[in-house]
């Protein structure tokens, strides 16, 4: 996890600690989702990267839900106390 985060800072610059913590939490939540919910063949870093790439937002549309939002909303309906849902 640390290596993944270190490689997203660009030019080796230290980022704001808030964003580093938010990024760490997002990765943990996505890994939790993959670990508990993904089929065996999708439990890998490729799936993690796909989920990260699908986490887009639209500043002009507060109601926009990306693919990851939809996955977590569906999971919340099935299991509102799921680890990944609570952290998301």
Biopython code that builds the backbone (N, CA, C, O; Angstrom):
import numpy as np
from Bio.PDB.StructureBuilder import StructureBuilder

atoms = [
    (1, "UNK", "N", (0.828, -1.180, 0.000)),
    (1, "UNK", "CA", (0.000, 0.000, 0.000)),
    (1, "UNK", "C", (0.874, 1.246, 0.000)),
    (1, "UNK", "O", (0.625, 2.189, -0.751)),
    (2, "UNK", "N", (1.892, 1.245, 0.838)),
    (2, "UNK", "CA", (2.776, 2.406, 0.938)),
    (2, "UNK", "C", (3.454, 2.689, -0.395)),
    (2, "UNK", "O", (3.587, 3.847, -0.789)),
    (3, "UNK", "N", (3.877, 1.652, -1.085)),
    (3, "UNK", "CA", (4.536, 1.821, -2.376)),
    (3, "UNK", "C", (3.576, 2.400, -3.401)),
    (3, "UNK", "O", (3.955, 3.278, -4.176)),
    (4, "UNK", "N", (2.366, 1.930, -3.417)),
    (4, "UNK", "CA", (1.359, 2.442, -4.340)),
    (4, "UNK", "C", (1.125, 3.929, -4.107)),
    (4, "UNK", "O", (1.079, 4.705, -5.062)),
    (5, "UNK", "N", (0.982, 4.320, -2.885)),
    (5, "UNK", "CA", (0.754, 5.726, -2.548)),
    (5, "UNK", "C", (1.980, 6.568, -2.874)),
    (5, "UNK", "O", (1.854, 7.670, -3.407)),
    (6, "UNK", "N", (3.150, 6.061, -2.561)),
    (6, "UNK", "CA", (4.385, 6.803, -2.836)),
    (6, "UNK", "C", (4.536, 7.081, -4.325)),
    (6, "UNK", "O", (5.107, 8.102, -4.709)),
    (7, "UNK", "N", (4.039, 6.199, -5.152)),
    (7, "UNK", "CA", (4.170, 6.363, -6.593)),
    (7, "UNK", "C", (3.065, 7.210, -7.208)),
    (7, "UNK", "O", (3.036, 7.380, -8.427)),
    (8, "UNK", "N", (2.167, 7.738, -6.408)),
    (8, "UNK", "CA", (1.110, 8.602, -6.940)),
    (8, "UNK", "C", (1.355, 10.068, -6.602)),
    (8, "UNK", "O", (0.566, 10.929, -6.992)),
    (9, "UNK", "N", (2.423, 10.359, -5.893)),
    (9, "UNK", "CA", (2.697, 11.741, -5.484)),
    (9, "UNK", "C", (3.308, 12.571, -6.596)),
    (9, "UNK", "O", (3.136, 13.790, -6.611)),
    (10, "UNK", "N", (4.006, 11.959, -7.514)),
    (10, "UNK", "CA", (4.624, 12.685, -8.612)),
    (10, "UNK", "C", (5.852, 13.466, -8.174)),
    (10, "UNK", "O", (5.801, 14.194, -7.182)),
    (11, "UNK", "N", (6.922, 13.328, -8.880)),
    (11, "UNK", "CA", (8.182, 14.035, -8.636)),
    (11, "UNK", "C", (8.702, 13.887, -7.215)),
    (11, "UNK", "O", (9.521, 14.696, -6.779)),
    (12, "UNK", "N", (8.250, 12.878, -6.483)),
    (12, "UNK", "CA", (8.744, 12.628, -5.140)),
    (12, "UNK", "C", (8.358, 13.676, -4.119)),
    (12, "UNK", "O", (8.927, 13.708, -3.028)),
    (13, "UNK", "N", (7.410, 14.533, -4.445)),
    (13, "UNK", "CA", (6.996, 15.584, -3.524)),
    (13, "UNK", "C", (6.047, 15.019, -2.475)),
    (13, "UNK", "O", (5.187, 14.192, -2.775)),
    (14, "UNK", "N", (6.217, 15.470, -1.266)),
    (14, "UNK", "CA", (5.298, 15.068, -0.206)),
    (14, "UNK", "C", (4.001, 15.841, -0.389)),
    (14, "UNK", "O", (4.017, 17.055, -0.591)),
    (15, "UNK", "N", (2.892, 15.142, -0.319)),
    (15, "UNK", "CA", (1.597, 15.789, -0.463)),
    (15, "UNK", "C", (1.016, 16.166, 0.885)),
    (15, "UNK", "O", (1.585, 15.863, 1.934)),
    (16, "UNK", "N", (-0.102, 16.818, 0.837)),
    (16, "UNK", "CA", (-0.828, 17.180, 2.050)),
    (16, "UNK", "C", (-1.228, 15.891, 2.763)),
    (16, "UNK", "O", (-1.745, 14.967, 2.134)),
    (17, "UNK", "N", (-0.994, 15.827, 4.055)),
    (17, "UNK", "CA", (-1.272, 14.617, 4.830)),
    (17, "UNK", "C", (-2.739, 14.203, 4.734)),
    (17, "UNK", "O", (-3.044, 13.011, 4.735)),
    (18, "UNK", "N", (-3.652, 15.176, 4.652)),
    (18, "UNK", "CA", (-5.084, 14.867, 4.511)),
    (18, "UNK", "C", (-5.315, 13.987, 3.291)),
    (18, "UNK", "O", (-6.011, 12.975, 3.377)),
    (19, "UNK", "N", (-4.731, 14.368, 2.146)),
    (19, "UNK", "CA", (-4.953, 13.618, 0.912)),
    (19, "UNK", "C", (-4.288, 12.255, 0.958)),
    (19, "UNK", "O", (-4.812, 11.289, 0.403)),
    (20, "UNK", "N", (-3.152, 12.166, 1.607)),
    (20, "UNK", "CA", (-2.484, 10.869, 1.748)),
    (20, "UNK", "C", (-3.348, 9.920, 2.570)),
    (20, "UNK", "O", (-3.496, 8.748, 2.224)),
    (21, "UNK", "N", (-3.919, 10.432, 3.660)),
    (21, "UNK", "CA", (-4.800, 9.603, 4.489)),
    (21, "UNK", "C", (-6.067, 9.221, 3.732)),
    (21, "UNK", "O", (-6.531, 8.085, 3.833)),
    (22, "UNK", "N", (-6.629, 10.161, 2.976)),
    (22, "UNK", "CA", (-7.841, 9.867, 2.201)),
    (22, "UNK", "C", (-7.555, 8.820, 1.136)),
    (22, "UNK", "O", (-8.359, 7.916, 0.911)),
    (23, "UNK", "N", (-6.404, 8.948, 0.481)),
    (23, "UNK", "CA", (-6.015, 7.978, -0.536)),
    (23, "UNK", "C", (-5.816, 6.596, 0.082)),
    (23, "UNK", "O", (-6.245, 5.593, -0.487)),
    (24, "UNK", "N", (-5.172, 6.545, 1.229)),
    (24, "UNK", "CA", (-4.953, 5.276, 1.932)),
    (24, "UNK", "C", (-6.280, 4.627, 2.291)),
    (24, "UNK", "O", (-6.459, 3.427, 2.086)),
    (25, "UNK", "N", (-7.203, 5.404, 2.822)),
    (25, "UNK", "CA", (-8.515, 4.867, 3.192)),
    (25, "UNK", "C", (-9.257, 4.356, 1.969)),
    (25, "UNK", "O", (-9.861, 3.285, 2.015)),
    (26, "UNK", "N", (-9.220, 5.111, 0.871)),
    (26, "UNK", "CA", (-9.891, 4.665, -0.357)),
    (26, "UNK", "C", (-9.326, 3.325, -0.810)),
    (26, "UNK", "O", (-10.081, 2.409, -1.138)),
    (27, "UNK", "N", (-8.004, 3.207, -0.830)),
    (27, "UNK", "CA", (-7.396, 1.944, -1.265)),
    (27, "UNK", "C", (-7.790, 0.797, -0.340)),
    (27, "UNK", "O", (-8.082, -0.303, -0.809)),
    (28, "UNK", "N", (-7.801, 1.040, 0.961)),
    (28, "UNK", "CA", (-8.194, -0.015, 1.905)),
    (28, "UNK", "C", (-9.631, -0.449, 1.681)),
    (28, "UNK", "O", (-9.936, -1.641, 1.725)),
    (29, "UNK", "N", (-10.511, 0.503, 1.442)),
    (29, "UNK", "CA", (-11.919, 0.189, 1.208)),
    (29, "UNK", "C", (-12.077, -0.623, -0.074)),
    (29, "UNK", "O", (-12.800, -1.619, -0.100)),
    (30, "UNK", "N", (-11.404, -0.196, -1.128)),
    (30, "UNK", "CA", (-11.504, -0.918, -2.392)),
    (30, "UNK", "C", (-10.921, -2.318, -2.268)),
    (30, "UNK", "O", (-11.481, -3.271, -2.809)),
    (31, "UNK", "N", (-9.808, -2.453, -1.564)),
    (31, "UNK", "CA", (-9.215, -3.778, -1.347)),
    (31, "UNK", "C", (-10.161, -4.634, -0.514)),
    (31, "UNK", "O", (-10.308, -5.827, -0.778)),
    (32, "UNK", "N", (-10.808, -4.036, 0.494)),
    (32, "UNK", "CA", (-11.787, -4.773, 1.288)),
    (32, "UNK", "C", (-12.940, -5.272, 0.436)),
    (32, "UNK", "O", (-13.391, -6.408, 0.583)),
    (33, "UNK", "N", (-13.412, -4.409, -0.458)),
    (33, "UNK", "CA", (-14.491, -4.825, -1.356)),
    (33, "UNK", "C", (-14.029, -5.983, -2.231)),
    (33, "UNK", "O", (-14.727, -6.988, -2.366)),
    (34, "UNK", "N", (-12.859, -5.836, -2.817)),
    (34, "UNK", "CA", (-12.324, -6.892, -3.687)),
    (34, "UNK", "C", (-12.144, -8.181, -2.903)),
    (34, "UNK", "O", (-12.513, -9.252, -3.385)),
    (35, "UNK", "N", (-11.587, -8.096, -1.713)),
    (35, "UNK", "CA", (-11.320, -9.291, -0.901)),
    (35, "UNK", "C", (-12.607, -10.040, -0.562)),
    (35, "UNK", "O", (-12.664, -11.263, -0.685)),
    (36, "UNK", "N", (-13.629, -9.317, -0.140)),
    (36, "UNK", "CA", (-14.856, -9.965, 0.320)),
    (36, "UNK", "C", (-15.896, -10.208, -0.772)),
    (36, "UNK", "O", (-16.722, -11.110, -0.639)),
    (37, "UNK", "N", (-15.872, -9.427, -1.839)),
    (37, "UNK", "CA", (-16.974, -9.483, -2.799)),
    (37, "UNK", "C", (-16.600, -9.947, -4.202)),
    (37, "UNK", "O", (-17.448, -10.481, -4.918)),
    (38, "UNK", "N", (-15.371, -9.757, -4.601)),
    (38, "UNK", "CA", (-14.998, -10.085, -5.982)),
    (38, "UNK", "C", (-14.824, -11.599, -6.150)),
    (38, "UNK", "O", (-14.429, -12.299, -5.218)),
    (39, "UNK", "N", (-15.126, -12.087, -7.355)),
    (39, "UNK", "CA", (-14.837, -13.495, -7.637)),
    (39, "UNK", "C", (-13.324, -13.730, -7.560)),
    (39, "UNK", "O", (-12.536, -12.800, -7.733)),
    (40, "UNK", "N", (-12.936, -14.951, -7.305)),
    (40, "UNK", "CA", (-11.528, -15.289, -7.107)),
    (40, "UNK", "C", (-10.637, -14.749, -8.224)),
    (40, "UNK", "O", (-9.555, -14.228, -7.957)),
    (41, "UNK", "N", (-11.083, -14.871, -9.465)),
    (41, "UNK", "CA", (-10.244, -14.451, -10.590)),
    (41, "UNK", "C", (-10.086, -12.930, -10.690)),
    (41, "UNK", "O", (-9.263, -12.446, -11.468)),
    (42, "UNK", "N", (-10.859, -12.179, -9.918)),
    (42, "UNK", "CA", (-10.757, -10.716, -9.927)),
    (42, "UNK", "C", (-10.071, -10.167, -8.672)),
    (42, "UNK", "O", (-9.999, -8.952, -8.487)),
    (43, "UNK", "N", (-9.581, -11.036, -7.830)),
    (43, "UNK", "CA", (-8.891, -10.610, -6.610)),
    (43, "UNK", "C", (-7.430, -10.342, -6.952)),
    (43, "UNK", "O", (-6.556, -11.168, -6.690)),
    (44, "UNK", "N", (-7.177, -9.168, -7.543)),
    (44, "UNK", "CA", (-5.836, -8.823, -7.984)),
    (44, "UNK", "C", (-5.692, -7.305, -8.117)),
    (44, "UNK", "O", (-6.663, -6.561, -7.975)),
    (45, "UNK", "N", (-4.470, -6.862, -8.391)),
    (45, "UNK", "CA", (-4.213, -5.431, -8.501)),
    (45, "UNK", "C", (-4.836, -4.836, -9.753)),
    (45, "UNK", "O", (-5.147, -3.645, -9.777)),
    (46, "UNK", "N", (-5.024, -5.631, -10.780)),
    (46, "UNK", "CA", (-5.673, -5.114, -11.992)),
    (46, "UNK", "C", (-7.092, -4.643, -11.661)),
    (46, "UNK", "O", (-7.532, -3.596, -12.137)),
    (47, "UNK", "N", (-7.797, -5.418, -10.847)),
    (47, "UNK", "CA", (-9.146, -5.022, -10.432)),
    (47, "UNK", "C", (-9.085, -3.760, -9.585)),
    (47, "UNK", "O", (-9.910, -2.860, -9.748)),
    (48, "UNK", "N", (-8.112, -3.690, -8.682)),
    (48, "UNK", "CA", (-7.949, -2.493, -7.864)),
    (48, "UNK", "C", (-7.731, -1.268, -8.744)),
    (48, "UNK", "O", (-8.362, -0.233, -8.528)),
    (49, "UNK", "N", (-6.856, -1.370, -9.718)),
    (49, "UNK", "CA", (-6.589, -0.242, -10.608)),
    (49, "UNK", "C", (-7.821, 0.139, -11.421)),
    (49, "UNK", "O", (-8.072, 1.323, -11.649)),
    (50, "UNK", "N", (-8.592, -0.854, -11.860)),
    (50, "UNK", "CA", (-9.833, -0.560, -12.579)),
    (50, "UNK", "C", (-10.807, 0.206, -11.685)),
    (50, "UNK", "O", (-11.466, 1.144, -12.132)),
    (51, "UNK", "N", (-10.888, -0.199, -10.434)),
    (51, "UNK", "CA", (-11.801, 0.479, -9.509)),
    (51, "UNK", "C", (-11.320, 1.911, -9.228)),
    (51, "UNK", "O", (-12.127, 2.838, -9.167)),
    (52, "UNK", "N", (-10.021, 2.082, -9.059)),
    (52, "UNK", "CA", (-9.482, 3.428, -8.835)),
    (52, "UNK", "C", (-9.800, 4.313, -10.030)),
    (52, "UNK", "O", (-10.224, 5.457, -9.865)),
    (53, "UNK", "N", (-9.599, 3.790, -11.221)),
    (53, "UNK", "CA", (-9.877, 4.564, -12.430)),
    (53, "UNK", "C", (-11.360, 4.875, -12.594)),
    (53, "UNK", "O", (-11.722, 5.855, -13.245)),
    (54, "UNK", "N", (-12.213, 4.051, -12.010)),
    (54, "UNK", "CA", (-13.660, 4.256, -12.126)),
    (54, "UNK", "C", (-14.202, 5.210, -11.065)),
    (54, "UNK", "O", (-15.406, 5.463, -11.028)),
    (55, "UNK", "N", (-13.350, 5.737, -10.217)),
    (55, "UNK", "CA", (-13.779, 6.609, -9.118)),
    (55, "UNK", "C", (-13.882, 8.071, -9.536)),
    (55, "UNK", "O", (-13.563, 8.964, -8.751)),
    (56, "UNK", "N", (-14.310, 8.313, -10.729)),
    (56, "UNK", "CA", (-14.407, 9.685, -11.203)),
    (56, "UNK", "C", (-15.527, 10.457, -10.528)),
    (56, "UNK", "O", (-16.498, 9.880, -10.038)),
    (57, "UNK", "N", (-15.370, 11.761, -10.513)),
    (57, "UNK", "CA", (-16.394, 12.664, -9.988)),
    (57, "UNK", "C", (-16.676, 13.724, -11.041)),
    (57, "UNK", "O", (-15.879, 13.944, -11.953)),
    (58, "UNK", "N", (-17.810, 14.369, -10.903)),
    (58, "UNK", "CA", (-18.169, 15.482, -11.781)),
    (58, "UNK", "C", (-18.502, 16.664, -10.900)),
    (58, "UNK", "O", (-19.509, 16.662, -10.191)),
    (59, "UNK", "N", (-17.661, 17.662, -10.948)),
    (59, "UNK", "CA", (-17.844, 18.829, -10.090)),
    (59, "UNK", "C", (-19.139, 19.565, -10.380)),
    (59, "UNK", "O", (-19.683, 20.231, -9.499)),
    (60, "UNK", "N", (-19.639, 19.454, -11.602)),
    (60, "UNK", "CA", (-20.857, 20.163, -11.976)),
    (60, "UNK", "C", (-22.126, 19.351, -11.716)),
    (60, "UNK", "O", (-23.227, 19.812, -12.016)),
    (61, "UNK", "N", (-21.980, 18.140, -11.158)),
    (61, "UNK", "CA", (-23.138, 17.272, -10.914)),
    (61, "UNK", "C", (-22.953, 16.548, -9.582)),
    (61, "UNK", "O", (-22.331, 15.488, -9.527)),
    (62, "UNK", "N", (-23.493, 17.123, -8.515)),
    (62, "UNK", "CA", (-23.338, 16.544, -7.173)),
    (62, "UNK", "C", (-24.024, 15.191, -7.030)),
    (62, "UNK", "O", (-23.671, 14.416, -6.141)),
    (63, "UNK", "N", (-24.989, 14.897, -7.880)),
    (63, "UNK", "CA", (-25.723, 13.638, -7.796)),
    (63, "UNK", "C", (-25.106, 12.522, -8.638)),
    (63, "UNK", "O", (-25.613, 11.400, -8.649)),
    (64, "UNK", "N", (-24.023, 12.822, -9.338)),
    (64, "UNK", "CA", (-23.368, 11.835, -10.190)),
    (64, "UNK", "C", (-22.861, 10.664, -9.360)),
    (64, "UNK", "O", (-22.239, 10.855, -8.315)),
    (65, "UNK", "N", (-23.130, 9.455, -9.832)),
    (65, "UNK", "CA", (-22.613, 8.240, -9.200)),
    (65, "UNK", "C", (-21.754, 7.503, -10.207)),
    (65, "UNK", "O", (-22.217, 7.139, -11.288)),
    (66, "UNK", "N", (-20.503, 7.286, -9.846)),
    (66, "UNK", "CA", (-19.629, 6.510, -10.718)),
    (66, "UNK", "C", (-19.887, 5.019, -10.487)),
    (66, "UNK", "O", (-20.699, 4.639, -9.644)),
    (67, "UNK", "N", (-19.195, 4.201, -11.237)),
    (67, "UNK", "CA", (-19.402, 2.745, -11.147)),
    (67, "UNK", "C", (-19.119, 2.213, -9.748)),
    (67, "UNK", "O", (-19.820, 1.320, -9.272)),
    (68, "UNK", "N", (-18.110, 2.747, -9.094)),
    (68, "UNK", "CA", (-17.764, 2.288, -7.743)),
    (68, "UNK", "C", (-18.859, 2.687, -6.753)),
    (68, "UNK", "O", (-19.208, 1.901, -5.873)),
    (69, "UNK", "N", (-19.400, 3.892, -6.886)),
    (69, "UNK", "CA", (-20.522, 4.305, -6.040)),
    (69, "UNK", "C", (-21.686, 3.331, -6.176)),
    (69, "UNK", "O", (-22.302, 2.939, -5.185)),
    (70, "UNK", "N", (-21.976, 2.949, -7.405)),
    (70, "UNK", "CA", (-23.081, 2.011, -7.668)),
    (70, "UNK", "C", (-22.797, 0.672, -6.991)),
    (70, "UNK", "O", (-23.687, 0.104, -6.358)),
    (71, "UNK", "N", (-21.576, 0.162, -7.115)),
    (71, "UNK", "CA", (-21.222, -1.111, -6.470)),
    (71, "UNK", "C", (-21.428, -1.043, -4.964)),
    (71, "UNK", "O", (-21.984, -1.964, -4.365)),
    (72, "UNK", "N", (-20.978, 0.057, -4.348)),
    (72, "UNK", "CA", (-21.109, 0.186, -2.898)),
    (72, "UNK", "C", (-22.555, 0.413, -2.470)),
    (72, "UNK", "O", (-22.957, -0.050, -1.403)),
    (73, "UNK", "N", (-23.338, 1.113, -3.275)),
    (73, "UNK", "CA", (-24.763, 1.282, -2.963)),
    (73, "UNK", "C", (-25.490, -0.059, -2.992)),
    (73, "UNK", "O", (-26.330, -0.338, -2.136)),
    (74, "UNK", "N", (-25.161, -0.883, -3.981)),
    (74, "UNK", "CA", (-25.761, -2.215, -4.070)),
    (74, "UNK", "C", (-25.341, -3.079, -2.887)),
    (74, "UNK", "O", (-26.160, -3.800, -2.315)),
    (75, "UNK", "N", (-24.066, -3.004, -2.524)),
    (75, "UNK", "CA", (-23.572, -3.776, -1.381)),
    (75, "UNK", "C", (-24.247, -3.311, -0.093)),
    (75, "UNK", "O", (-24.582, -4.128, 0.764)),
    (76, "UNK", "N", (-24.446, -2.018, 0.042)),
    (76, "UNK", "CA", (-25.096, -1.482, 1.241)),
    (76, "UNK", "C", (-26.529, -1.996, 1.374)),
    (76, "UNK", "O", (-26.998, -2.246, 2.485)),
    (77, "UNK", "N", (-27.218, -2.152, 0.258)),
    (77, "UNK", "CA", (-28.579, -2.699, 0.297)),
    (77, "UNK", "C", (-28.572, -4.148, 0.776)),
    (77, "UNK", "O", (-29.463, -4.570, 1.512)),
    (78, "UNK", "N", (-27.553, -4.912, 0.350)),
    (78, "UNK", "CA", (-27.443, -6.319, 0.747)),
    (78, "UNK", "C", (-26.911, -6.479, 2.157)),
    (78, "UNK", "O", (-27.379, -7.331, 2.911)),
    (79, "UNK", "N", (-25.925, -5.653, 2.515)),
    (79, "UNK", "CA", (-25.235, -5.825, 3.801)),
    (79, "UNK", "C", (-24.780, -4.463, 4.331)),
    (79, "UNK", "O", (-23.626, -4.080, 4.140)),
    (80, "UNK", "N", (-25.678, -3.734, 4.994)),
    (80, "UNK", "CA", (-25.346, -2.383, 5.454)),
    (80, "UNK", "C", (-24.212, -2.333, 6.480)),
    (80, "UNK", "O", (-23.618, -1.273, 6.678)),
    (81, "UNK", "N", (-23.904, -3.429, 7.120)),
    (81, "UNK", "CA", (-22.832, -3.456, 8.116)),
    (81, "UNK", "C", (-21.515, -3.995, 7.568)),
    (81, "UNK", "O", (-20.567, -4.219, 8.320)),
    (82, "UNK", "N", (-21.463, -4.200, 6.270)),
    (82, "UNK", "CA", (-20.248, -4.706, 5.622)),
    (82, "UNK", "C", (-19.088, -3.747, 5.894)),
    (82, "UNK", "O", (-19.256, -2.529, 5.853)),
    (83, "UNK", "N", (-17.916, -4.307, 6.172)),
    (83, "UNK", "CA", (-16.723, -3.503, 6.435)),
    (83, "UNK", "C", (-16.512, -2.421, 5.379)),
    (83, "UNK", "O", (-16.318, -1.250, 5.705)),
    (84, "UNK", "N", (-16.551, -2.823, 4.126)),
    (84, "UNK", "CA", (-16.267, -1.872, 3.036)),
    (84, "UNK", "C", (-17.322, -0.770, 2.980)),
    (84, "UNK", "O", (-16.993, 0.385, 2.712)),
    (85, "UNK", "N", (-18.563, -1.108, 3.225)),
    (85, "UNK", "CA", (-19.652, -0.117, 3.208)),
    (85, "UNK", "C", (-19.466, 0.875, 4.352)),
    (85, "UNK", "O", (-19.611, 2.080, 4.151)),
    (86, "UNK", "N", (-19.156, 0.398, 5.515)),
    (86, "UNK", "CA", (-18.984, 1.288, 6.678)),
    (86, "UNK", "C", (-17.849, 2.282, 6.440)),
    (86, "UNK", "O", (-17.942, 3.442, 6.842)),
    (87, "UNK", "N", (-16.794, 1.836, 5.797)),
    (87, "UNK", "CA", (-15.643, 2.708, 5.561)),
    (87, "UNK", "C", (-15.812, 3.609, 4.355)),
    (87, "UNK", "O", (-15.201, 4.676, 4.286)),
    (88, "UNK", "N", (-16.641, 3.191, 3.398)),
    (88, "UNK", "CA", (-16.826, 3.979, 2.178)),
    (88, "UNK", "C", (-17.574, 5.246, 2.484)),
    (88, "UNK", "O", (-17.828, 6.045, 1.582)),
]
sb = StructureBuilder()
sb.init_structure("model")
sb.init_model(0)
sb.init_chain("A")
sb.init_seg("    ")
for serial, (resi, resn, name, xyz) in enumerate(atoms, 1):
    if name == "N":
        sb.init_residue(resn, " ", resi, " ")
    sb.init_atom(name, np.array(xyz, "f"), 0.0, 1.0, " ", f" {name:<3s}", serial, name[0])
structure = sb.get_structure()
